[in-house]
Structure formats: C-alpha cells, structure tokens
Amino acid sequence: TQEVSLGIGYWIDANQANATQRCVVAGDVANSAHVTNWTIRGLQMFTYPFAAEVAASNLTFQNAVAASKAGSADHLFFWDVNAQGYREYYYKSSANATLNRKWVSLVGDVPASNVVAVGEGFWYQSVQTAGTTNSWVQARPYSF
C-alpha cells in the first residue's frame, strides 16, 4: 500500500511479460464543485479529476490555444489500446461553428468522439507563450 497525497502524480511500471495486470486505486471522491489544474508550455499528463467518465469533447481547458492549422494549436493525445498508438487531436479555430474551438483529428478535422474512462490519463501539449500558465477548470459532473 502506498499513499498518494493530493496533487501528486505517479507512474506504474508494468511487467510486460504478463498480458493483464490489476491495479486497484482507492480513495475519497472529489467533493469540490470545480477542480483547477494549471497548464504550462510543453507536454504534460493529466487525468479527469472526478470519478466519472467524460467525453473528450467536454474537457474544458480555459484559454487553450486554438488555430486553423494543427502545428499552431494545443493538442490532446489518448492511447488507443486496439491500435497500439495515440489518437491525436488539436484545438481548432474555424469560421465553421461546428468545428470552432473544438478538439478535432489531424486528418479530416473530425471532432473528438472518444470517452476518457475513470482513471485514464492523457497527454496535453500546450503551445502557449513560454512563462505563462493557463487553467483547466472542470466542473464536478455529479452531485451528492
């Protein structure tokens, strides 16, 4: 048993010789109405802060950098276990309202439709100006 304090992340080093492994993570459910994480320029790993799944399209990164071209925008990376690779999305800026300020695929600008499972991590790559921070404020999706 290992205790992990609030705000501390961890890696699990999996033994690749076994096809499946079980890891049990237990603790209190976040009871704040909102949880705030801070983003910096570069690549960082996050997980949804609540004990619920969420559509990737509902991740609310305030001031995420949107652009018409993928190379100038913030990105999300989700591991696809079936494809054994990452699904990558960028934050689109577009005159098309259905795509504007949405996470879309690199090919075809298809809006993100995947679901972030409970406990699933993902990579967030920010292209924001060096030395600045932005916030990810996520509202609790359930009530007590």
C-alpha positions as CSV (number, residue, x, y, z in Angstrom):
1,T,0.0,0.0,0.0
2,Q,1.3,3.4,-0.9
3,E,-0.4,6.7,0.0
4,V,-0.6,9.4,-2.7
5,S,-1.2,12.9,-1.5
6,L,-3.4,15.5,-3.2
7,G,-1.7,16.9,-6.3
8,I,0.9,14.2,-6.5
9,G,1.1,12.0,-9.7
10,Y,2.7,8.6,-10.1
11,W,3.8,6.1,-12.7
12,I,3.0,2.4,-12.7
13,D,5.8,0.3,-14.1
14,A,4.0,-2.7,-15.7
15,N,5.7,-6.0,-16.2
16,Q,5.3,-6.6,-19.9
17,A,5.7,-10.4,-19.6
18,N,2.1,-10.7,-18.3
19,A,-0.8,-9.9,-20.7
20,T,-3.0,-8.5,-18.0
21,Q,-2.4,-6.9,-14.6
22,R,-4.6,-5.5,-12.0
23,C,-4.1,-2.2,-10.1
24,V,-6.5,-1.0,-7.5
25,V,-6.6,2.7,-6.7
26,A,-8.9,3.7,-3.9
27,G,-9.7,6.9,-2.1
28,D,-12.2,9.7,-1.5
29,V,-14.3,11.2,-4.3
30,A,-13.5,14.9,-5.0
31,N,-16.3,16.9,-3.5
32,S,-15.3,20.4,-4.8
33,A,-17.7,22.0,-7.3
34,H,-14.8,22.7,-9.6
35,V,-11.2,21.4,-9.8
36,T,-8.5,23.6,-11.3
37,N,-5.3,22.3,-12.8
38,W,-2.6,24.6,-14.4
39,T,-1.0,24.1,-17.8
40,I,2.4,25.3,-18.9
41,R,4.0,25.4,-22.3
42,G,5.0,21.9,-23.4
43,L,3.8,18.3,-22.7
44,Q,2.1,17.3,-19.5
45,M,0.0,14.4,-18.4
46,F,-3.5,14.7,-16.9
47,T,-6.5,12.6,-15.9
48,Y,-10.1,13.7,-15.4
49,P,-10.3,14.8,-11.8
50,F,-13.6,13.1,-11.0
51,A,-14.8,9.5,-10.5
52,A,-16.7,9.6,-13.8
53,E,-16.1,9.2,-17.4
54,V,-16.1,12.2,-19.7
55,A,-16.3,12.8,-23.4
56,A,-13.0,14.2,-24.7
57,S,-15.0,17.0,-26.3
58,N,-16.2,18.1,-22.8
59,L,-12.7,18.8,-21.4
60,T,-12.8,22.5,-20.6
61,F,-9.2,23.9,-21.0
62,Q,-9.7,27.7,-20.5
63,N,-7.5,29.8,-22.8
64,A,-6.4,26.7,-24.8
65,V,-4.6,27.9,-27.9
66,A,-6.8,27.3,-31.0
67,A,-5.6,27.6,-34.5
68,S,-6.7,26.8,-38.0
69,K,-3.6,24.6,-38.5
70,A,-2.6,21.8,-36.2
71,G,1.0,23.0,-35.9
72,S,0.0,26.2,-34.1
73,A,-2.6,24.8,-31.7
74,D,-2.8,22.9,-28.4
75,H,-3.0,19.1,-28.7
76,L,-4.6,16.1,-26.8
77,F,-3.2,12.6,-27.0
78,F,-5.1,9.5,-26.0
79,W,-3.7,6.0,-26.0
80,D,-5.7,3.6,-28.2
81,V,-5.1,0.1,-26.9
82,N,-6.6,-1.6,-30.0
83,A,-4.4,0.4,-32.5
84,Q,-1.4,0.4,-30.1
85,G,-0.8,4.1,-30.8
86,Y,-2.0,7.5,-29.8
87,R,-5.1,9.3,-31.1
88,E,-4.2,12.9,-31.5
89,Y,-6.5,16.0,-31.6
90,Y,-5.8,19.7,-31.9
91,Y,-7.9,22.7,-30.7
92,K,-9.4,24.1,-33.9
93,S,-10.1,27.7,-34.7
94,S,-12.6,27.9,-37.6
95,A,-15.3,30.0,-39.2
96,N,-17.4,26.8,-39.1
97,A,-19.3,26.9,-35.8
98,T,-19.4,23.1,-35.5
99,L,-15.6,23.0,-35.5
100,N,-14.7,26.3,-33.9
101,R,-12.9,25.8,-30.5
102,K,-13.4,22.0,-30.7
103,W,-10.9,19.2,-30.4
104,V,-10.5,17.7,-33.9
105,S,-8.4,15.0,-35.5
106,L,-5.3,15.9,-37.5
107,V,-6.8,14.3,-40.6
108,G,-10.2,15.5,-41.8
109,D,-10.9,17.7,-38.8
110,V,-13.2,15.1,-37.3
111,P,-14.4,16.2,-33.8
112,A,-13.1,14.1,-30.9
113,S,-15.7,11.4,-30.0
114,N,-13.8,9.2,-27.6
115,V,-14.5,8.9,-23.9
116,V,-12.0,9.4,-21.1
117,A,-12.6,6.4,-18.8
118,V,-12.3,6.7,-15.0
119,G,-8.6,6.8,-14.1
120,E,-7.5,7.1,-17.7
121,G,-4.6,9.5,-18.3
122,F,-4.0,11.6,-21.4
123,W,-1.3,13.9,-22.7
124,Y,-1.9,17.6,-23.1
125,Q,0.6,19.6,-25.2
126,S,0.4,23.4,-24.9
127,V,1.9,25.9,-27.3
128,Q,1.1,28.9,-25.1
129,T,3.7,31.6,-24.7
130,A,6.7,30.5,-22.6
131,G,6.4,31.7,-19.0
132,T,2.6,31.9,-18.9
133,T,0.2,29.5,-17.3
134,N,-3.4,28.7,-18.3
135,S,-6.0,26.8,-16.3
136,W,-8.1,23.7,-16.8
137,V,-11.2,24.3,-14.7
138,Q,-13.5,21.3,-14.7
139,A,-17.0,21.3,-13.1
140,R,-18.0,18.3,-11.0
141,P,-20.3,16.2,-13.2
142,Y,-22.4,14.8,-10.3
143,S,-24.0,15.9,-7.1
144,F,-24.0,14.4,-3.6
